[in-house]
Amino acid sequence: MIDDLIRKNRSCRRFYQKHAVKPETLEELVNLARISASAGNLQPLAYVLSCNPNKNKKIFACLGWAGYLRDWPGPEEGERPTGYIIVLHDTTITKDPGCDHGIAAQSIMLGARQRGLAGCMIGTIDRDKLYKIIDLPDHYNILLVLAIGTPKETVVIERLGPDGNICYWRDENGTHHVPKRSLDNIVVKSYH
């Protein structure tokens, strides 16, 4: 079951914008992050949630989409996410969030996928602009933005080719292809 969920949990960049994400769904997803592991159990993360169309439009303008698809500026109007979760680091708790935001983001994305939603973890962010839009106190740092919505695209995993090219691409049907290294290429040693 978890294997299937992880295989289905691909970065999605086009959504059915007419299908709204409910505020309680975003809260349920953040609750999954809340109960996930935290280094030293410090729990230094906080979140901003948005399913407001006007606020979403402003958040969207702060994000970079699909760096390998150089001629694609991101989802068009009608294909944009209807929910955002902004992952923050509360610097009053610890100076280094460690890997907590990765753990939290994966928990959120798996929970979204289980609910028939999809998302994209975005690290290419105009943080200064977004900081002003969400009007945060100075002790919060923006770590990630998670775009959430009803998926409008198909994403498939491909075996990495002999040329070693890791760049994802879209075919003529709009299917998003993501090359992955084989298990033999990433297990350096295995002691039996």
Beta strands, then each sheet from edge to edge (+ up, - down):
strand 1: 45-50
strand 2: 83-90
strand 3: 118-122
strand 4: 140-149
strand 5: 155-159
strand 6: 169-170
strand 7: 176-180
sheet 1: 1+ 2- 4+ 3-
sheet 2: 5+ 7+ 6-
end
